[in-house]
Amino acid sequence: MTVIESVILESPEPEAAEAFYTAAFGLDHRLRVRAADAPTTGFRGYLLSLVVSQPGNVDLLTGAALEGGATVLQPAKKSFWGYGGIIQAPDGAIWKITTSEKKDSAPATRAIDAFVLLLGVTDVKTTKQFYVDRGLTVAKSFGSKYVEFDTAPSPVKLAMYTRRAAAKDAGIDSAGSGSRRIAIGTAGDRGFTDPDGLAWETAHVRA
């Protein structure tokens, strides 16, 4: 069974990156940081998404990230789908913080309902089949545009759309080269690499 235990981000300053994420989001074992200084430029082909219950939570998390040195790519605002915005962490990773609600119904907190890895892939159908062949079940699929997998009981959800759509979502150019500075820690499966070069590495299963 293919299980996502954590997302692994790579940074030339791992201690600073870990301190930032702990203070801003408090993602504990779902997010790991390790040292790496391989060259990277432009879009890295993914977004990390924090899904919360209401707009006030979006604003609290965004504010904490900005206090830690993040920059705004898209200010939080209402949309047809709800409320949310996009920031870039000091290490370069892009984060989407969002809710399907447009109004607050309770005092704001920094509680996170879901942590999602959104991949921007070259060919959605090809990568979808690759993951299905490795035991992942499709929860939602919209042809060659978007796929969401059922990753329960993993603490990290997985979805994908095209690289161009992912970059457009982030509000940046889709061009990029060099290291992606990301990997997936997987429990209960051997490591592998997907068609776009994303490495899944065998991780220690936490109690």
ZIGIVEN-V795228 format. One line per field, one symbol per residue. psi: psi as a letter, one per 40 degrees, with the letter a starting at -180 (. if undefined). A space follows every 10 residues. Layout:
# ZIGIVEN-V795228
psi=???
This chain:
# ZIGIVEN-V795228
psi=hhhhdihhih iegddddddd dddddfebed hihihhfhii iahefiihhh hieidddddd dddddddeei ihdhihiiad ebhiihihid eeihhhhiie ieiieiiiif hhdihhhhhh idhddddddd ddeeeihhdi hgbedihhih ehfiehihii aiddddddde fiieiiiaie fiihhhieii iihideehhh hhihhi.
